[in-house]
Amino acid sequence: MRKNQDLYQHTGNKLNKSLISGSIIATLIAITPYLFYLYESVPDTKIWNTFLFTYDSAFWKDANYSMWILTSKAIPLLLLLIWFFTCRHWWYHVLLVPIAMYSYQIVTFFFEDLNYIDEFQLIYMVPIMALIIPSIYLIRAQIFNKINTVDKSLEELEEEFKITPKNFWRRIKEYF
């Protein structure tokens, strides 16, 4: 009896954590249009003064325009990160390529005096793509090798290769 109660309580705690994290993720995804249009509250001036900070849009010459550039990079990055950390499919590592691209673009945004934003990111993406693309191809080759040697359907094999869910910090530690 005690064992069943402990199991029920453990399952209930796990369910509550899953419900809370799922609700947070769903809320973040739902408010992304509002987050994107936050740039409209920024004035069309070169210097933007707030009670927290002063922003000088030196290269962009317009704080509103520079915030539009930033949100157009940050919102897709946020959505890709959510997708990466919640995806259970075997191919989720390929999401690192656009994540790296948007991250690079945001970093270059903060170095406003550089005139080549969005021009040379492909050169910096080559090492990342050189690691990701062959590894995805090898996983794909393993899947098709198993298809030819095992009497399972494609759905069963995909389920077999599906990554078991981990918490956020375990996924981060897995990559560093």
N, C-alpha and C positions, 0 to 999 in steps of 0.2 A: 504494500500500500504506500509506504513512504517513498519507495523507488519511483512509483508512478507519479506521485506528487512532485518529486524533484524533476522528473522528466517533463512534466507539464509546465512547471515553473520555468525551466530552462528554455523550453520551446516558446513559451509566452514572452520571455525576455528577448529572445532572438527575433521573434515576430515584431515586438515593439520597436526594437532597434531598426529593423528592416523598414517598418512603416514610417518611422521618423526620418530616416535617411532618404527613403523614396519620396516622402513629402517635400523635403528640402530640395531635392533634385528637380522634382516636378515644378515646384514654385520658381526655382531659378530659370528653368526653361520657359515657363509661362511669362515671366516678366522681362525676358530678353528684348521684346520690341520696345518696352518702356525704357530699358537701359540704353538701347541704341539711340533713342530720340532724346536722351539727356543733353546732347550737344546743343539742342535748340534753346536751352536755357542759358547758354553762354553768349555773352554780348558780341556784336560784330566790331570789336575794337582790337587794337594790337595788344594792349595790356589789360588783363582781366584781374581785378582786385576782388578778393573775397575776405571774409573774416579769418579764414584759415591760412591763405597763401596769396601770393601775387604771381600770376603767370604772364610771362612776356613771350608772345608768339613771334620771335625774331625772324626766323626764316619764312614762316607761313604768312606773316603780316596780318593775320586775322585769327583771333582766339577761337571763334566759332568754327571756322574752317579746319583748324588744327584739331579741335576736339571731334569733329566729324571724321577726320582721318583716323584718329585714335580709336573711336568707337567702331569704325568699320573694320578695324583689325582685331580689337579686343573681344567683341561679341562672338565672331566665328571661332576665335581661340577658346573662349569659354565653353562653347557648345562642343567643340572637338574634344576638349579635356573631359567633359562630362561623358561623352560617347566613349572615349578611350578607357576611362576608369570604370565604366559600367558594362562594357561589351564583353560577351562571353564567347564570341566566335574565334576560330583559330586565326583569322586574318587581322585581328585588331592591332597588331604591331605596325601595319601599314599606315595607320592614323598618325604615327609619329612624324611622317613626312610633312603633311600640312601643318601639324602642330609646330614643328621646327620652323617652317616658313613664316607662319604668322608671328611666332616669337621673335624671329630675326627682324621682321618688319617693325614690330613694336620697339625693339631695341634701337633700330636705326631712326625711328621717329623721335626718340629722345635726344639723338644727336642731330638736331635740326640744321646745323650749319653744313652738314653733308648734303650735297645736292643729288646724290644718287640713290635715294630711297626707292625700293622696288626695282632697281636696275640689275644688280649683280647677285641676288640671293640664290640663283641657281648654282653658282660656283660654290657657295658655302653649303648648299644642300647635297652636293655630290657625295661627300663621305657618309652622310646619313643614309642617302638612297643606296649607296654601295653596300651598306650593312643590311638594310631592311629588305630590299627587293630580292636578293638571293635567299635570305632566310624564309621569306614568304613562298618563294618558288620551291624550296626544299620541302616545306610543310605540305604544299600542294602536291608535290611529287609523291610524298609518303601517303597522302590520302588516296591518290589514284593507284598507287601500288597496292594498297590494302583493298581497294575496290576490285582489282583484278584477281586477288588471291583469297578473298573472303566472301562468303555468301551473305553480305549485309547490304542494305539499301544505302543510298547516299545520305538520307536523313539520319540513319543509325550511326553511320561513320562520323557525320558532322557532330552528332550528340556526343560521340566518344571523344572527339578532339576539343569539345567545348571546355573552356577554362572554368574551373570551379570558382565561385565568387570569393573574393578576399576583401578585407577591409582596405580603406584608402591608404593607410601607412604601410601595410604589407606590400601593396602594389608599388608604392614609391621606393621602398627598400629593395624591391626586386630589380630595379633599374639602376640603382646606384651602389 
